[in-house]
């Protein structure tokens, strides 16, 4: 029995983008019948919303597409960077926060990526922060997250021979 592949999605507040990425990725894993092969979670670099449910706008946008968000916000810990196989940042600021923490958890750098490595963008490579924007921002974020997560899952399936 091989160990599950563990994937942690990380944003700033862990209420908008990373809970969405977690739920979208879990949905895709389930569609492929691979739920026993994965551990999937999310966290925020800030800890500002610790214990809070996902943002209502993120929840509503995802629900319209048949995806339910779950879980409560938690702060990223140095131990996460040693235990998760893949640590996936939503934007450059999150990446910098993760790498600052990874400095204390030596050797973790190779596990850390930005989500849009799997969705080569024409812009800055970030999943934009929708928190202070209008509702359309959440649809845009979800489009990016769905494309990127599908490609990330393909990558992991190939790398770990899960197909
Ligand atoms: P997230 O969005 O990082 O995608 O969860 C944000 C949530 C809260 C804040 C910023 C971004 N905030 O400033 O409180």
Backbone and ligand atoms as CSV (ligand in chain L), in Angstrom:
chain,resi,resn,atom,element,x,y,z
A,1,UNK,N,N,0.853,-1.199,0.000
A,1,UNK,CA,C,0.000,0.000,0.000
A,1,UNK,C,C,0.891,1.253,0.000
A,2,UNK,N,N,0.754,2.066,-1.044
A,2,UNK,CA,C,1.584,3.269,-1.104
A,2,UNK,C,C,0.937,4.399,-0.296
A,3,UNK,N,N,1.759,5.286,0.202
A,3,UNK,CA,C,1.241,6.418,0.967
A,3,UNK,C,C,0.468,7.355,0.047
A,4,UNK,N,N,-0.562,8.019,0.576
A,4,UNK,CA,C,-1.259,8.992,-0.258
A,4,UNK,C,C,-0.356,10.179,-0.600
A,5,UNK,N,N,-0.648,10.825,-1.710
A,5,UNK,CA,C,0.043,12.058,-2.095
A,5,UNK,C,C,-0.672,13.202,-1.385
A,6,UNK,N,N,0.078,14.053,-0.688
A,6,UNK,CA,C,-0.565,15.132,0.065
A,6,UNK,C,C,-0.328,16.477,-0.617
A,7,UNK,N,N,-1.407,17.254,-0.710
A,7,UNK,CA,C,-1.378,18.526,-1.422
A,7,UNK,C,C,-2.005,19.593,-0.531
A,8,UNK,N,N,-1.291,20.687,-0.308
A,8,UNK,CA,C,-1.782,21.780,0.521
A,8,UNK,C,C,-1.852,23.058,-0.319
A,9,UNK,N,N,-3.040,23.657,-0.400
A,9,UNK,CA,C,-3.222,24.915,-1.127
A,9,UNK,C,C,-3.133,26.071,-0.128
A,10,UNK,N,N,-2.411,27.124,-0.516
A,10,UNK,CA,C,-2.148,28.212,0.425
A,10,UNK,C,C,-2.465,29.576,-0.202
A,11,UNK,N,N,-3.247,30.394,0.534
A,11,UNK,CA,C,-3.436,31.796,0.148
A,11,UNK,C,C,-3.191,32.664,1.374
A,12,UNK,N,N,-3.708,33.885,1.359
A,12,UNK,CA,C,-3.444,34.802,2.477
A,12,UNK,C,C,-4.392,34.528,3.656
A,13,UNK,N,N,-5.703,34.530,3.358
A,13,UNK,CA,C,-6.673,34.425,4.444
A,13,UNK,C,C,-7.227,33.031,4.673
A,14,UNK,N,N,-7.031,32.144,3.687
A,14,UNK,CA,C,-7.629,30.791,3.717
A,14,UNK,C,C,-9.143,30.867,3.871
A,15,UNK,N,N,-9.745,31.885,3.209
A,15,UNK,CA,C,-11.217,31.933,3.160
A,15,UNK,C,C,-11.737,32.090,1.731
A,16,UNK,N,N,-10.933,32.569,0.784
A,16,UNK,CA,C,-11.412,32.762,-0.601
A,16,UNK,C,C,-10.786,31.753,-1.577
A,17,UNK,N,N,-9.497,31.943,-1.867
A,17,UNK,CA,C,-8.907,31.179,-2.968
A,17,UNK,C,C,-8.494,29.769,-2.590
A,18,UNK,N,N,-7.798,29.602,-1.454
A,18,UNK,CA,C,-7.284,28.248,-1.156
A,18,UNK,C,C,-8.387,27.254,-0.766
A,19,UNK,N,N,-9.461,27.672,-0.056
A,19,UNK,CA,C,-10.538,26.689,0.167
A,19,UNK,C,C,-11.205,26.283,-1.148
A,20,UNK,N,N,-11.255,27.259,-2.090
A,20,UNK,CA,C,-11.811,26.942,-3.406
A,20,UNK,C,C,-10.913,25.946,-4.138
A,21,UNK,N,N,-9.629,26.208,-4.161
A,21,UNK,CA,C,-8.704,25.297,-4.841
A,21,UNK,C,C,-8.759,23.907,-4.206
A,22,UNK,N,N,-8.823,23.878,-2.879
A,22,UNK,CA,C,-8.923,22.587,-2.177
A,22,UNK,C,C,-10.165,21.826,-2.640
A,23,UNK,N,N,-11.312,22.512,-2.696
A,23,UNK,CA,C,-12.575,21.848,-3.053
A,23,UNK,C,C,-12.603,21.442,-4.527
A,24,UNK,N,N,-12.087,22.297,-5.388
A,24,UNK,CA,C,-12.055,21.988,-6.831
A,24,UNK,C,C,-11.146,20.785,-7.069
A,25,UNK,N,N,-9.975,20.800,-6.430
A,25,UNK,CA,C,-9.031,19.697,-6.627
A,25,UNK,C,C,-9.629,18.393,-6.088
A,26,UNK,N,N,-10.266,18.478,-4.913
A,26,UNK,CA,C,-10.883,17.265,-4.326
A,26,UNK,C,C,-11.981,16.718,-5.246
A,27,UNK,N,N,-12.774,17.627,-5.824
A,27,UNK,CA,C,-13.838,17.251,-6.755
A,27,UNK,C,C,-13.251,16.497,-7.959
A,28,UNK,N,N,-12.159,17.002,-8.494
A,28,UNK,CA,C,-11.538,16.372,-9.665
A,28,UNK,C,C,-10.922,15.019,-9.306
A,29,UNK,N,N,-10.323,14.948,-8.120
A,29,UNK,CA,C,-9.744,13.683,-7.643
A,29,UNK,C,C,-10.840,12.631,-7.516
A,30,UNK,N,N,-11.974,13.061,-6.963
A,30,UNK,CA,C,-13.102,12.124,-6.782
A,30,UNK,C,C,-13.647,11.678,-8.145
A,31,UNK,N,N,-13.757,12.621,-9.070
A,31,UNK,CA,C,-14.258,12.265,-10.411
A,31,UNK,C,C,-13.382,11.203,-11.060
A,32,UNK,N,N,-12.092,11.198,-10.713
A,32,UNK,CA,C,-11.176,10.220,-11.304
A,32,UNK,C,C,-11.030,8.976,-10.440
A,33,UNK,N,N,-11.821,8.914,-9.348
A,33,UNK,CA,C,-11.786,7.720,-8.492
A,33,UNK,C,C,-10.500,7.563,-7.721
A,34,UNK,N,N,-9.837,8.682,-7.436
A,34,UNK,CA,C,-8.525,8.623,-6.789
A,34,UNK,C,C,-8.550,9.123,-5.351
A,35,UNK,N,N,-9.753,9.204,-4.744
A,35,UNK,CA,C,-9.828,9.840,-3.412
A,35,UNK,C,C,-8.982,9.133,-2.355
A,36,UNK,N,N,-8.790,7.809,-2.501
A,36,UNK,CA,C,-7.970,7.086,-1.513
A,36,UNK,C,C,-6.480,7.369,-1.664
A,37,UNK,N,N,-6.109,7.996,-2.756
A,37,UNK,CA,C,-4.684,8.205,-3.039
A,37,UNK,C,C,-4.194,9.591,-2.633
A,38,UNK,N,N,-5.112,10.433,-2.122
A,38,UNK,CA,C,-4.746,11.819,-1.830
A,38,UNK,C,C,-5.157,12.258,-0.434
A,39,UNK,N,N,-4.339,13.129,0.158
A,39,UNK,CA,C,-4.732,13.950,1.314
A,39,UNK,C,C,-4.683,15.401,0.821
A,40,UNK,N,N,-5.785,16.136,0.994
A,40,UNK,CA,C,-5.898,17.482,0.426
A,40,UNK,C,C,-6.331,18.439,1.533
A,41,UNK,N,N,-5.669,19.595,1.627
A,41,UNK,CA,C,-5.988,20.554,2.682
A,41,UNK,C,C,-5.668,21.963,2.167
A,42,UNK,N,N,-5.999,22.985,2.982
A,42,UNK,CA,C,-5.623,24.355,2.650
A,42,UNK,C,C,-5.298,25.113,3.927
A,43,UNK,N,N,-4.567,26.223,3.762
A,43,UNK,CA,C,-4.164,27.048,4.911
A,43,UNK,C,C,-3.879,28.458,4.403
A,44,UNK,N,N,-3.773,29.403,5.354
A,44,UNK,CA,C,-3.460,30.793,5.008
A,44,UNK,C,C,-2.156,31.227,5.663
A,45,UNK,N,N,-1.425,32.129,4.988
A,45,UNK,CA,C,-0.165,32.596,5.574
A,45,UNK,C,C,-0.407,33.591,6.709
A,46,UNK,N,N,-1.583,34.233,6.729
A,46,UNK,CA,C,-1.787,35.330,7.687
A,46,UNK,C,C,-2.332,34.903,9.047
A,47,UNK,N,N,-3.234,33.955,9.067
A,47,UNK,CA,C,-3.909,33.624,10.318
A,47,UNK,C,C,-4.978,34.627,10.728
A,48,UNK,N,N,-5.278,35.616,9.862
A,48,UNK,CA,C,-6.243,36.677,10.220
A,48,UNK,C,C,-7.655,36.140,10.411
A,49,UNK,N,N,-7.995,35.070,9.728
A,49,UNK,CA,C,-9.378,34.573,9.765
A,49,UNK,C,C,-9.464,33.179,10.396
A,50,UNK,N,N,-8.505,32.863,11.238
A,50,UNK,CA,C,-8.456,31.527,11.846
A,50,UNK,C,C,-9.813,31.148,12.440
A,51,UNK,N,N,-10.294,29.973,12.074
A,51,UNK,CA,C,-11.570,29.468,12.582
A,51,UNK,C,C,-12.773,29.872,11.754
A,52,UNK,N,N,-12.587,30.802,10.785
A,52,UNK,CA,C,-13.722,31.280,9.985
A,52,UNK,C,C,-14.073,30.296,8.863
A,53,UNK,N,N,-15.370,30.283,8.505
A,53,UNK,CA,C,-15.830,29.502,7.352
A,53,UNK,C,C,-15.372,30.208,6.072
A,54,UNK,N,N,-15.388,29.497,4.940
A,54,UNK,CA,C,-15.032,30.137,3.671
A,54,UNK,C,C,-15.928,31.353,3.383
A,55,UNK,N,N,-15.371,32.332,2.668
A,55,UNK,CA,C,-16.097,33.552,2.284
A,55,UNK,C,C,-17.377,33.187,1.516
A,56,UNK,N,N,-18.469,33.895,1.849
A,56,UNK,CA,C,-19.769,33.576,1.228
A,56,UNK,C,C,-19.752,33.721,-0.284
A,57,UNK,N,N,-18.959,34.679,-0.774
A,57,UNK,CA,C,-18.923,34.898,-2.230
A,57,UNK,C,C,-18.218,33.734,-2.934
A,58,UNK,N,N,-17.175,33.240,-2.309
A,58,UNK,CA,C,-16.469,32.072,-2.856
A,58,UNK,C,C,-17.392,30.850,-2.812
A,59,UNK,N,N,-18.076,30.693,-1.688
A,59,UNK,CA,C,-18.994,29.566,-1.505
A,59,UNK,C,C,-20.103,29.591,-2.548
A,60,UNK,N,N,-20.693,30.791,-2.781
A,60,UNK,CA,C,-21.818,30.912,-3.718
A,60,UNK,C,C,-21.359,30.639,-5.153
A,61,UNK,N,N,-20.219,31.169,-5.527
A,61,UNK,CA,C,-19.706,30.966,-6.894
A,61,UNK,C,C,-19.426,29.488,-7.137
A,62,UNK,N,N,-18.796,28.851,-6.163
A,62,UNK,CA,C,-18.478,27.425,-6.319
A,62,UNK,C,C,-19.758,26.593,-6.381
A,63,UNK,N,N,-20.718,26.942,-5.542
A,63,UNK,CA,C,-21.963,26.159,-5.494
A,63,UNK,C,C,-22.695,26.202,-6.831
A,64,UNK,N,N,-22.659,27.345,-7.493
A,64,UNK,CA,C,-23.297,27.444,-8.821
A,64,UNK,C,C,-22.653,26.479,-9.804
A,65,UNK,N,N,-21.430,26.087,-9.526
A,65,UNK,CA,C,-20.736,25.137,-10.415
A,65,UNK,C,C,-20.703,23.724,-9.827
A,66,UNK,N,N,-21.530,23.510,-8.780
A,66,UNK,CA,C,-21.668,22.157,-8.239
A,66,UNK,C,C,-20.566,21.738,-7.292
A,67,UNK,N,N,-19.863,22.720,-6.717
A,67,UNK,CA,C,-18.758,22.397,-5.797
A,67,UNK,C,C,-19.023,23.038,-4.441
A,68,UNK,N,N,-18.955,22.218,-3.385
A,68,UNK,CA,C,-19.205,22.698,-2.023
A,68,UNK,C,C,-17.885,22.965,-1.306
A,69,UNK,N,N,-17.750,24.160,-0.762
A,69,UNK,CA,C,-16.568,24.465,0.041
A,69,UNK,C,C,-16.788,23.956,1.459
A,70,UNK,N,N,-15.695,23.576,2.113
A,70,UNK,CA,C,-15.804,23.028,3.471
A,70,UNK,C,C,-14.600,23.485,4.282
A,71,UNK,N,N,-14.647,23.214,5.574
A,71,UNK,CA,C,-13.496,23.464,6.438
A,71,UNK,C,C,-13.488,24.860,7.022
A,72,UNK,N,N,-12.547,25.089,7.899
A,72,UNK,CA,C,-12.374,26.359,8.603
A,72,UNK,C,C,-10.970,26.870,8.344
A,73,UNK,N,N,-10.825,28.181,8.332
A,73,UNK,CA,C,-9.517,28.775,8.073
A,73,UNK,C,C,-8.504,28.383,9.149
A,74,UNK,N,N,-7.310,28.062,8.713
A,74,UNK,CA,C,-6.214,27.833,9.657
A,74,UNK,C,C,-4.939,28.453,9.117
A,75,UNK,N,N,-4.034,28.734,10.041
A,75,UNK,CA,C,-2.772,29.354,9.641
A,75,UNK,C,C,-1.747,28.298,9.233
A,76,UNK,N,N,-1.003,28.598,8.187
A,76,UNK,CA,C,0.091,27.724,7.735
A,76,UNK,C,C,1.137,27.577,8.842
A,77,UNK,N,N,1.608,26.340,9.041
A,77,UNK,CA,C,2.642,26.076,10.058
A,77,UNK,C,C,3.902,25.550,9.377
A,78,UNK,N,N,5.049,25.775,10.015
A,78,UNK,CA,C,6.311,25.270,9.448
A,78,UNK,C,C,6.240,23.757,9.239
A,79,UNK,N,N,5.552,23.061,10.143
A,79,UNK,CA,C,5.456,21.594,10.028
A,79,UNK,C,C,4.759,21.179,8.730
A,80,UNK,N,N,3.815,22.035,8.236
A,80,UNK,CA,C,3.138,21.705,6.963
A,80,UNK,C,C,4.147,21.547,5.840
A,81,UNK,N,N,5.217,22.312,5.910
A,81,UNK,CA,C,6.186,22.335,4.813
A,81,UNK,C,C,7.090,21.111,4.839
A,82,UNK,N,N,7.034,20.386,5.927
A,82,UNK,CA,C,7.789,19.136,6.005
A,82,UNK,C,C,6.910,17.927,5.706
A,83,UNK,N,N,5.595,18.082,5.920
A,83,UNK,CA,C,4.736,16.903,5.790
A,83,UNK,C,C,4.027,16.823,4.432
A,84,UNK,N,N,3.656,17.976,3.841
A,84,UNK,CA,C,2.927,17.908,2.565
A,84,UNK,C,C,3.895,17.719,1.393
A,85,UNK,N,N,3.501,16.882,0.443
A,85,UNK,CA,C,4.336,16.641,-0.737
A,85,UNK,C,C,4.340,17.850,-1.675
A,86,UNK,N,N,3.181,18.497,-1.799
A,86,UNK,CA,C,3.048,19.671,-2.669
A,86,UNK,C,C,2.425,20.801,-1.860
A,87,UNK,N,N,3.086,21.960,-1.867
A,87,UNK,CA,C,2.555,23.158,-1.205
A,87,UNK,C,C,2.336,24.183,-2.318
A,88,UNK,N,N,1.065,24.512,-2.567
A,88,UNK,CA,C,0.698,25.260,-3.773
A,88,UNK,C,C,0.204,26.657,-3.407
A,89,UNK,N,N,1.006,27.672,-3.707
A,89,UNK,CA,C,0.672,29.066,-3.390
A,89,UNK,C,C,-0.220,29.663,-4.474
A,90,UNK,N,N,-1.157,30.513,-4.055
A,90,UNK,CA,C,-2.036,31.176,-5.025
A,90,UNK,C,C,-1.337,32.359,-5.708
A,91,UNK,N,N,-0.468,33.065,-4.976
A,91,UNK,CA,C,0.187,34.221,-5.612
A,91,UNK,C,C,1.610,34.389,-5.086
A,92,UNK,N,N,2.289,35.388,-5.602
A,92,UNK,CA,C,3.703,35.601,-5.289
A,92,UNK,C,C,3.905,35.973,-3.826
A,93,UNK,N,N,2.955,36.759,-3.294
A,93,UNK,CA,C,3.055,37.156,-1.882
A,93,UNK,C,C,2.950,35.914,-0.979
A,94,UNK,N,N,2.002,35.035,-1.296
A,94,UNK,CA,C,1.875,33.787,-0.528
A,94,UNK,C,C,3.159,32.973,-0.656
A,95,UNK,N,N,3.690,32.904,-1.882
A,95,UNK,CA,C,4.920,32.130,-2.124
A,95,UNK,C,C,6.053,32.650,-1.238
A,96,UNK,N,N,6.181,33.980,-1.168
A,96,UNK,CA,C,7.238,34.575,-0.343
A,96,UNK,C,C,7.025,34.230,1.137
A,97,UNK,N,N,5.761,34.263,1.572
A,97,UNK,CA,C,5.459,33.914,2.963
A,97,UNK,C,C,5.800,32.463,3.260
A,98,UNK,N,N,5.496,31.605,2.317
A,98,UNK,CA,C,5.791,30.167,2.487
A,98,UNK,C,C,7.295,29.953,2.537
A,99,UNK,N,N,8.020,30.613,1.634
A,99,UNK,CA,C,9.468,30.408,1.579
A,99,UNK,C,C,10.156,30.948,2.827
A,100,UNK,N,N,9.608,32.018,3.400
A,100,UNK,CA,C,10.165,32.557,4.651
A,100,UNK,C,C,10.033,31.499,5.753
A,101,UNK,N,N,8.880,30.851,5.781
A,101,UNK,CA,C,8.646,29.798,6.770
A,101,UNK,C,C,9.482,28.556,6.427
A,102,UNK,N,N,9.617,28.292,5.130
A,102,UNK,CA,C,10.366,27.102,4.687
A,102,UNK,C,C,11.826,27.197,5.073
A,103,UNK,N,N,12.320,28.431,5.211
A,103,UNK,CA,C,13.712,28.619,5.633
A,103,UNK,C,C,13.969,27.930,6.953
A,104,UNK,N,N,12.910,27.900,7.780
A,104,UNK,CA,C,13.045,27.274,9.103
A,104,UNK,C,C,12.788,25.770,9.029
A,105,UNK,N,N,12.316,25.300,7.899
A,105,UNK,CA,C,11.987,23.879,7.751
A,105,UNK,C,C,12.843,23.303,6.631
A,106,UNK,N,N,14.145,23.580,6.696
A,106,UNK,CA,C,15.113,23.257,5.642
A,106,UNK,C,C,14.684,22.184,4.653
A,107,UNK,N,N,15.050,22.312,3.405
A,107,UNK,CA,C,14.777,21.279,2.422
A,107,UNK,C,C,13.376,21.290,1.852
A,108,UNK,N,N,12.538,22.224,2.308
A,108,UNK,CA,C,11.135,22.219,1.874
A,108,UNK,C,C,10.934,22.904,0.526
A,109,UNK,N,N,11.948,23.640,0.070
A,109,UNK,CA,C,11.761,24.489,-1.115
A,109,UNK,C,C,11.208,23.733,-2.321
A,110,UNK,N,N,11.677,22.504,-2.545
A,110,UNK,CA,C,11.295,21.753,-3.744
A,110,UNK,C,C,9.804,21.431,-3.781
A,111,UNK,N,N,9.168,21.480,-2.631
A,111,UNK,CA,C,7.739,21.127,-2.599
A,111,UNK,C,C,6.843,22.314,-2.926
A,112,UNK,N,N,7.417,23.513,-2.992
A,112,UNK,CA,C,6.610,24.732,-3.063
A,112,UNK,C,C,6.498,25.228,-4.507
A,113,UNK,N,N,5.263,25.506,-4.927
A,113,UNK,CA,C,5.000,25.966,-6.291
A,113,UNK,C,C,3.932,27.045,-6.264
A,114,UNK,N,N,3.822,27.805,-7.341
A,114,UNK,CA,C,2.634,28.645,-7.538
A,114,UNK,C,C,1.655,27.859,-8.406
A,115,UNK,N,N,0.356,28.007,-8.102
A,115,UNK,CA,C,-0.654,27.227,-8.824
A,115,UNK,C,C,-0.567,27.457,-10.326
A,116,UNK,N,N,-0.251,28.697,-10.720
A,116,UNK,CA,C,-0.294,28.987,-12.155
A,116,UNK,C,C,0.946,28.525,-12.912
A,117,UNK,N,N,1.816,27.806,-12.232
A,117,UNK,CA,C,2.827,27.057,-12.990
A,117,UNK,C,C,2.120,26.101,-13.936
A,118,UNK,N,N,0.903,25.703,-13.572
A,118,UNK,CA,C,0.134,24.772,-14.405
A,118,UNK,C,C,-0.915,25.473,-15.252
A,119,UNK,N,N,-0.870,26.801,-15.295
A,119,UNK,CA,C,-1.785,27.577,-16.137
A,119,UNK,C,C,-1.011,28.797,-16.619
A,120,UNK,N,N,-0.044,28.547,-17.505
A,120,UNK,CA,C,0.843,29.649,-17.903
A,120,UNK,C,C,0.029,30.850,-18.357
A,121,UNK,N,N,0.100,31.947,-17.628
A,121,UNK,CA,C,-0.756,33.087,-17.871
A,121,UNK,C,C,-0.079,34.154,-18.724
A,122,UNK,N,N,-0.869,35.067,-19.305
A,122,UNK,CA,C,-0.285,36.187,-20.027
A,122,UNK,C,C,0.092,37.316,-19.074
A,123,UNK,N,N,-0.253,37.165,-17.779
A,123,UNK,CA,C,-0.032,38.255,-16.824
A,123,UNK,C,C,1.039,37.899,-15.793
A,124,UNK,N,N,0.815,38.236,-14.550
A,124,UNK,CA,C,1.883,38.111,-13.555
A,124,UNK,C,C,1.998,36.731,-12.910
A,125,UNK,N,N,1.134,35.800,-13.317
A,125,UNK,CA,C,1.255,34.442,-12.781
A,125,UNK,C,C,0.579,34.235,-11.444
A,126,UNK,N,N,-0.179,35.223,-11.000
A,126,UNK,CA,C,-0.881,35.095,-9.727
A,126,UNK,C,C,-2.346,34.719,-9.942
A,127,UNK,N,N,-2.922,33.994,-8.971
A,127,UNK,CA,C,-4.385,33.900,-8.876
A,127,UNK,C,C,-4.791,35.178,-8.145
A,128,UNK,N,N,-5.497,36.108,-8.795
A,128,UNK,CA,C,-5.733,37.407,-8.168
A,128,UNK,C,C,-6.559,37.289,-6.896
A,129,UNK,N,N,-6.259,38.172,-5.939
A,129,UNK,CA,C,-6.979,38.189,-4.667
A,129,UNK,C,C,-8.341,38.855,-4.897
A,130,UNK,N,N,-9.443,38.099,-4.719
A,130,UNK,CA,C,-10.764,38.642,-5.041
A,130,UNK,C,C,-11.425,39.355,-3.852
A,131,UNK,N,N,-10.745,39.406,-2.705
A,131,UNK,CA,C,-11.411,39.770,-1.446
A,131,UNK,C,C,-12.039,41.156,-1.502
A,132,UNK,N,N,-11.332,42.136,-2.080
A,132,UNK,CA,C,-11.859,43.504,-2.103
A,132,UNK,C,C,-12.523,43.858,-3.425
A,133,UNK,N,N,-12.671,42.895,-4.319
A,133,UNK,CA,C,-13.277,43.170,-5.620
A,133,UNK,C,C,-14.751,42.826,-5.644
A,134,UNK,N,N,-15.375,42.949,-6.820
A,134,UNK,CA,C,-16.794,42.621,-6.977
A,134,UNK,C,C,-16.987,41.132,-7.196
A,135,UNK,N,N,-18.253,40.697,-7.290
A,135,UNK,CA,C,-18.534,39.266,-7.421
A,135,UNK,C,C,-17.965,38.628,-8.682
A,136,UNK,N,N,-17.785,39.437,-9.739
A,136,UNK,CA,C,-17.243,38.859,-10.968
A,136,UNK,C,C,-15.836,38.320,-10.742
A,137,UNK,N,N,-15.143,38.918,-9.803
A,137,UNK,CA,C,-13.784,38.482,-9.489
A,137,UNK,C,C,-13.739,37.025,-9.079
A,138,UNK,N,N,-14.795,36.576,-8.421
A,138,UNK,CA,C,-14.804,35.192,-7.939
A,138,UNK,C,C,-14.981,34.210,-9.091
A,139,UNK,N,N,-15.762,34.601,-10.086
A,139,UNK,CA,C,-15.888,33.736,-11.279
A,139,UNK,C,C,-14.551,33.636,-12.012
A,140,UNK,N,N,-13.883,34.770,-12.110
A,140,UNK,CA,C,-12.584,34.797,-12.788
A,140,UNK,C,C,-11.588,33.900,-12.042
A,141,UNK,N,N,-11.579,34.033,-10.724
A,141,UNK,CA,C,-10.702,33.206,-9.897
A,141,UNK,C,C,-11.036,31.734,-10.092
A,142,UNK,N,N,-12.327,31.424,-10.126
A,142,UNK,CA,C,-12.695,30.006,-10.250
A,142,UNK,C,C,-12.296,29.443,-11.612
A,143,UNK,N,N,-12.424,30.260,-12.654
A,143,UNK,CA,C,-11.973,29.799,-13.986
A,143,UNK,C,C,-10.487,29.421,-13.940
A,144,UNK,N,N,-9.689,30.291,-13.337
A,144,UNK,CA,C,-8.241,30.035,-13.245
A,144,UNK,C,C,-7.982,28.783,-12.421
A,145,UNK,N,N,-8.668,28.684,-11.276
A,145,UNK,CA,C,-8.437,27.565,-10.355
A,145,UNK,C,C,-8.820,26.241,-11.021
A,146,UNK,N,N,-9.934,26.230,-11.754
A,146,UNK,CA,C,-10.356,24.980,-12.410
A,146,UNK,C,C,-9.337,24.546,-13.462
A,147,UNK,N,N,-8.874,25.489,-14.275
A,147,UNK,CA,C,-7.886,25.132,-15.311
A,147,UNK,C,C,-6.595,24.623,-14.676
A,148,UNK,N,N,-6.131,25.358,-13.669
A,148,UNK,CA,C,-4.834,25.022,-13.060
A,148,UNK,C,C,-4.898,23.693,-12.317
A,149,UNK,N,N,-5.990,23.481,-11.579
A,149,UNK,CA,C,-6.092,22.251,-10.785
A,149,UNK,C,C,-6.177,21.027,-11.690
A,150,UNK,N,N,-6.866,21.150,-12.831
A,150,UNK,CA,C,-6.943,20.015,-13.755
A,150,UNK,C,C,-5.538,19.653,-14.244
A,151,UNK,N,N,-4.752,20.671,-14.579
A,151,UNK,CA,C,-3.394,20.423,-15.086
A,151,UNK,C,C,-2.468,19.937,-13.968
A,152,UNK,N,N,-2.648,20.478,-12.764
A,152,UNK,CA,C,-1.850,20.015,-11.617
A,152,UNK,C,C,-2.140,18.543,-11.338
A,153,UNK,N,N,-3.410,18.174,-11.388
A,153,UNK,CA,C,-3.765,16.769,-11.126
A,153,UNK,C,C,-3.163,15.859,-12.199
A,154,UNK,N,N,-3.242,16.271,-13.449
A,154,UNK,CA,C,-2.602,15.484,-14.524
A,154,UNK,C,C,-1.113,15.289,-14.234
A,155,UNK,N,N,-0.470,16.360,-13.789
A,155,UNK,CA,C,0.972,16.317,-13.491
A,155,UNK,C,C,1.266,15.318,-12.372
A,156,UNK,N,N,0.492,15.388,-11.295
A,156,UNK,CA,C,0.743,14.505,-10.146
A,156,UNK,C,C,0.438,13.049,-10.506
A,157,UNK,N,N,-0.645,12.845,-11.243
A,157,UNK,CA,C,-1.014,11.479,-11.662
A,157,UNK,C,C,0.123,10.869,-12.483
A,158,UNK,N,N,0.681,11.673,-13.392
A,158,UNK,CA,C,1.789,11.161,-14.222
A,158,UNK,C,C,3.039,10.936,-13.381
A,159,UNK,N,N,3.357,11.900,-12.514
A,159,UNK,CA,C,4.589,11.811,-11.726
A,159,UNK,C,C,4.569,10.618,-10.766
A,160,UNK,N,N,3.390,10.314,-10.231
A,160,UNK,CA,C,3.280,9.241,-9.241
A,160,UNK,C,C,2.694,7.953,-9.814
A,161,UNK,N,N,2.475,7.937,-11.128
A,161,UNK,CA,C,1.964,6.722,-11.767
A,161,UNK,C,C,0.615,6.285,-11.234
A,162,UNK,N,N,-0.285,7.255,-11.026
A,162,UNK,CA,C,-1.592,6.937,-10.422
A,162,UNK,C,C,-2.667,6.586,-11.452
A,163,UNK,N,N,-2.390,6.764,-12.727
A,163,UNK,CA,C,-3.435,6.581,-13.738
A,163,UNK,C,C,-3.842,5.124,-13.867
L,1,LIG,P1,P,-7.776,34.752,0.347
L,1,LIG,O1,O,-8.475,36.212,0.307
L,1,LIG,O2,O,-6.322,35.008,0.656
L,1,LIG,O3,O,-7.995,34.246,-1.033
L,1,LIG,O4,O,-8.484,33.969,1.422
L,1,LIG,C1,C,-8.339,37.173,1.309
L,1,LIG,C2,C,-9.080,37.059,2.474
L,1,LIG,C3,C,-8.984,38.025,3.451
L,1,LIG,C4,C,-8.132,39.105,3.258
L,1,LIG,C5,C,-7.386,39.204,2.094
L,1,LIG,C6,C,-7.489,38.225,1.120
L,1,LIG,N1,N,-8.033,40.121,4.248
L,1,LIG,O5,O,-7.382,41.147,3.969
L,1,LIG,O6,O,-8.607,39.963,5.335
